Amino acid sequence: MKKSYYQPEDLKKFKAITNWSPALGEKFFEYYNSVFAAGALSAREKSLIALAVSHVVQCPYCIDAYTQDGLQRGIEKAEMMEAVHVGAAIKGGATLVHGVQMMGLYDKLSM
């Protein structure tokens, strides 16, 4: 059976990106950790946002990470799925709203 490009065990190796560029890697992780610290939004809320965004950008590593993070924060499966649907609605709406651009161009060019 052929392995897929996505290897779940690679998620555990994420911090190794600092090996080839320590300064930039450390700056990224400093920023990343700052973003996910509790602030105006709780760490729990940020985890749900990250889970939704992970689905929109279709990052299997992020989906794994934020599903696990959500479980550790007590996020229920219904909350997770609702967050995924919010992401899907935004992605779908963003696709459809560009239809207005197409409609306008069609009208202009077909005159």
Protein Blocks (a to p, Z undefined) as FASTA:
>chain_A
ZZdfbdfklmmmmmmmmmmommlmmmmmmmmmmmmpccfbcfklmmmmmmmmmmmnopak
lmmmmmmmmmmnopafklmmmmmmmmmmmmmmmmmmmmmmmmmmmmmmmZZ
